[in-house]
Amino acid sequence: MTIQSMALIGTGVMGMGIAQIAAQAGVEVRLFDAKAGAAEAGLAKLKVMLEKLQAKGKFTEQVLNETLARFLVLDSIEQIAGVDMVVEAIIENLEIKQSLFKQIEAIVAPSTILATNTSSLSVTAIASNLEHQGRMAGFHFFNPVPLMKIVEVIAGLATDEQVVEDLLELAQRMGHFGVRTKDTPGFIVNHAGRAYGTEALKALGEGVASISDIDRILREGAGFRMGPLELFDLTALDVSHPVMESIFNQFYQEDRYRPHPLTRQMLAGKKVGRKVGEGFYKYIDGKKTNEAPAQVAPEVTEFNAVWIAADREQDASLLRDYIRAQSLVLDSAEQPAADSLIILATYGEDSTTASLRLGVDAARVVSIDLLTDFAKHRTLMPSIVTAKNYIDQAHAIFAKDGQGVTVIAESVGFVAQRVLAMVVNLACDIAQQQIATASDIDKAVKLGLGYPHGPISWGDVLGAQRILLILERIYANTGDQRYRPSPWLKRRAQLNLSLLHSAAV
Ligand SMILES: NC(=O)c1ccc[n+]([C@@H]2O[C@H](COP(=O)([O-])OP(=O)(O)OC[C@H]3O[C@@H](n4cnc5c(N)ncnc54)[C@H](O)[C@@H]3O)[C@@H](O)[C@H]2O)c1
C-alpha cells in the first residue's frame, strides 16, 4: 500500500514535526489532540514557520498553499475513519497508549496501519491488546523531525512484514532514512547512545579529569561535536537520566549500560542542565559561565633525554619524529637511562600498569593517548608517583608546537580510549544482537547522534584490533564486565575484517 493519508494523534513537538514532513511529501494529514485547541494551535504555528521558509525561497507559494491545504483539524477522534495510517505521538505512557489504540481500532478499517512514535516503550506491548496486531509498528522520529533525517521503523513480535515495507517506503518519500529495527529497549539510536555519556560519567566519578577537560578531550581529540557532559546539560537530566536507568533495567542490569549515581543525585538536586541555569556547568542566558580554560603548559627550560616505548611501532616512530623535530635529545637505548623522561604510547592501561609491564621506573613515566588525533589534541597521563618535574617536561614538550595538551590523572585507558572503545563495542553488540544490520546501525547512529562517523565504521577508522586491545586490557585490568568485547567485534578484529562485515549465514 502507498500511504496517502494519515491521522496524527497528539499534536505536540513530535506530532507536528511528523505532520509537517508528511504533508510536504504529499500525504493528507488529519490532526487530533485530546487538549482542546491544541491541534489548531499546532497548525497555526507550523503555518507561520512554513510561510517564513517560503519567504526565504525554500519553495514556491504554490507549494506552500498545496502543503497547507493537506491539513485538516479534527474535532473528534471518530473523524480519523478512512485514513491509510494513524500515527500516535501522545504522552509516553504504556496504559494510555494501549487504550488510545484500542479506541482507534474500533474506528478505522482492519487494514489501516497503526504506528507509534514511542521512544522507550515496547511496540509489542503497545500492540498487545489489539485485535489485528500485525498492522502495528513503531515509527520513531527524532527531534527536530524535519532536520533529523532518520526514522526507526520498529517491528514488534506480531508486526507484518508488509507494514514495515510500507513505512520504509513512506520514510523515503518524506526524505528520511528509514531503518528497520527490532523491538528492543532503546531501539538503535537511544541504545547506542548509552556508551558516550555513561563512560564519561564513570571517568569523571573516578577523578580522571575535570568536567571541562573531559569535554575538551572528547571534542578536540576525538572529534565529537559536543562533549558528553555539556551534552547532558543540553538534553537535561530529567530526560536523559531516566533513559539511562530504563535501558539498563530493561536489559536486566547489563553492565555495559550502567548509569552513574552522580546524575541521579544531580536530578534529585534539580541541577538538570542548561534550562534551569545549572547542570555540570553554570549558565547565564544559555551561555556557560564557569568552563575551565584549556591547561597552560608550564615554562620549562631544561629537558632530559626522552625514552619512548609504544604498543605499536608506528606510534613509536611518530613520537621519535616529533621529539627530533623539537630538537630534543632522544634516548634510543634498549632501557631508559637513569634520568630520561619515559614516554609510553599505550592502550587500555594506566601508567602504573604500563610501567610495570615494561619494567621501567614509574616515577619518570608519562603516557600519551595516540588513539586521538595527534595533530589536534594530546592527552597525557602520569602515574601516581611520576615526579612533577617529569610531568612538566612532558607537558611542555607536547605543547611545543602549539597543540592543546590536557594532563589527566591515572585512568585505565585515558579518557578518549575508553569512551571510543565503548561507543564502538556497544554498536557492534547491537549488530550482534541482530537489532538491525551493521550498516543500518552505522548510518542511523551517525544521523541520530551526529557523531563524526558511524560507530561501527569509526571502529574501522581507528582500527578494530586497536579497539579490541583497549577493551581486552581494560577488562583485564578492571575486571568490570562492562568492558568485555562483543563477539561481533572480536571475531572481525581477529580475522582482520571490516567491522561492517556481515556473515553469509
Ligand atoms: N520530544 C522528543 O524529543 C521525542 C523524540 C522521539 C519520540 N518522542 C515521543 O513522542 C511522543 C510525543 O512526545 P512530544 O515530545 O511530542 O510530547 P508533547 O508533550 O510535545 O506532545 C504530546 C501531545 O499529545 C497530546 N496528548 C496527550 N495525551 C493524549 C491522548 N490521550 N490523546 C490525544 N492527545 C494526547 C498532548 O495534549 C500534547 O499536545 C512521546 O511518546 C515521546 O516519547 C519524543
The ligand as an SDF file (V2000), in Angstrom:
LIG
                    3D

 44 48  0  0  0  0  0  0  0  0999 V2000
   10.4350   15.0690   22.3430 N   0  0  0  0  0  0  0  0  0  0  0  0
   11.3010   14.2190   21.8170 C   0  0  0  0  0  0  0  0  0  0  0  0
   12.4920   14.5340   21.6570 O   0  0  0  0  0  0  0  0  0  0  0  0
   10.8370   12.8680   21.3580 C   0  0  0  0  0  0  0  0  0  0  0  0
   11.6360   12.1480   20.4410 C   0  0  0  0  0  0  0  0  0  0  0  0
   11.1900   10.9200   19.9810 C   0  0  0  0  0  0  0  0  0  0  0  0
    9.9980   10.4080   20.4310 C   0  0  0  0  0  0  0  0  0  0  0  0
    9.2470   11.0990   21.3370 N   0  0  0  0  0  0  0  0  0  0  0  0
    7.9640   10.5020   21.7540 C   0  0  0  0  0  0  0  0  0  0  0  0
    6.9290   11.1570   21.0510 O   0  0  0  0  0  0  0  0  0  0  0  0
    5.7400   11.2090   21.8490 C   0  0  0  0  0  0  0  0  0  0  0  0
    5.2890   12.6430   21.9950 C   0  0  0  0  0  0  0  0  0  0  0  0
    6.3240   13.4240   22.5310 O   0  0  0  0  0  0  0  0  0  0  0  0
    6.3390   15.0110   22.4240 P   0  0  0  0  0  0  0  0  0  0  0  0
    7.6890   15.4490   22.8960 O   0  0  0  0  0  0  0  0  0  0  0  0
    5.8780   15.4560   21.0870 O   0  0  0  0  0  0  0  0  0  0  0  0
    5.2520   15.4030   23.5340 O   0  0  0  0  0  0  0  0  0  0  0  0
    4.3890   16.7500   23.6890 P   0  0  0  0  0  0  0  0  0  0  0  0
    4.0800   16.8660   25.1240 O   0  0  0  0  0  0  0  0  0  0  0  0
    5.0510   17.8980   22.9850 O   0  0  0  0  0  0  0  0  0  0  0  0
    3.0520   16.4250   22.8800 O   0  0  0  0  0  0  0  0  0  0  0  0
    2.1310   15.4320   23.2450 C   0  0  0  0  0  0  0  0  0  0  0  0
    0.7680   15.8580   22.7720 C   0  0  0  0  0  0  0  0  0  0  0  0
   -0.1330   14.7600   22.9490 O   0  0  0  0  0  0  0  0  0  0  0  0
   -1.3480   15.2530   23.4760 C   0  0  0  0  0  0  0  0  0  0  0  0
   -1.9790   14.1420   24.1870 N   0  0  0  0  0  0  0  0  0  0  0  0
   -1.6540   13.6030   25.3910 C   0  0  0  0  0  0  0  0  0  0  0  0
   -2.4400   12.5670   25.6590 N   0  0  0  0  0  0  0  0  0  0  0  0
   -3.2880   12.4100   24.6200 C   0  0  0  0  0  0  0  0  0  0  0  0
   -4.3300   11.4970   24.2960 C   0  0  0  0  0  0  0  0  0  0  0  0
   -4.6500   10.5070   25.1350 N   0  0  0  0  0  0  0  0  0  0  0  0
   -4.9500   11.6250   23.1160 N   0  0  0  0  0  0  0  0  0  0  0  0
   -4.6250   12.6150   22.2650 C   0  0  0  0  0  0  0  0  0  0  0  0
   -3.6610   13.5250   22.5150 N   0  0  0  0  0  0  0  0  0  0  0  0
   -2.9970   13.4090   23.6720 C   0  0  0  0  0  0  0  0  0  0  0  0
   -0.9680   16.4050   24.3690 C   0  0  0  0  0  0  0  0  0  0  0  0
   -2.0600   17.3010   24.5360 O   0  0  0  0  0  0  0  0  0  0  0  0
    0.1740   17.0360   23.5620 C   0  0  0  0  0  0  0  0  0  0  0  0
   -0.2970   18.0050   22.6480 O   0  0  0  0  0  0  0  0  0  0  0  0
    6.1090   10.5100   23.1580 C   0  0  0  0  0  0  0  0  0  0  0  0
    5.7640    9.1500   23.0640 O   0  0  0  0  0  0  0  0  0  0  0  0
    7.6190   10.6580   23.2060 C   0  0  0  0  0  0  0  0  0  0  0  0
    8.2450    9.6780   23.9890 O   0  0  0  0  0  0  0  0  0  0  0  0
    9.6280   12.3200   21.7880 C   0  0  0  0  0  0  0  0  0  0  0  0
  1  2  1  0
  2  3  2  0
  2  4  1  0
  4  5  1  0
  4 44  2  0
  5  6  2  0
  6  7  1  0
  7  8  2  0
  8  9  1  0
  8 44  1  0
  9 10  1  0
  9 42  1  0
 10 11  1  0
 11 12  1  0
 11 40  1  0
 12 13  1  0
 13 14  1  0
 14 15  2  0
 14 16  1  0
 14 17  1  0
 17 18  1  0
 18 19  2  0
 18 20  1  0
 18 21  1  0
 21 22  1  0
 22 23  1  0
 23 24  1  0
 23 38  1  0
 24 25  1  0
 25 26  1  0
 25 36  1  0
 26 27  1  0
 26 35  1  0
 27 28  2  0
 28 29  1  0
 29 30  1  0
 29 35  2  0
 30 31  1  0
 30 32  2  0
 32 33  1  0
 33 34  2  0
 34 35  1  0
 36 37  1  0
 36 38  1  0
 38 39  1  0
 40 41  1  0
 40 42  1  0
 42 43  1  0
M  CHG  2   8   1  16  -1
M  END
$$$$
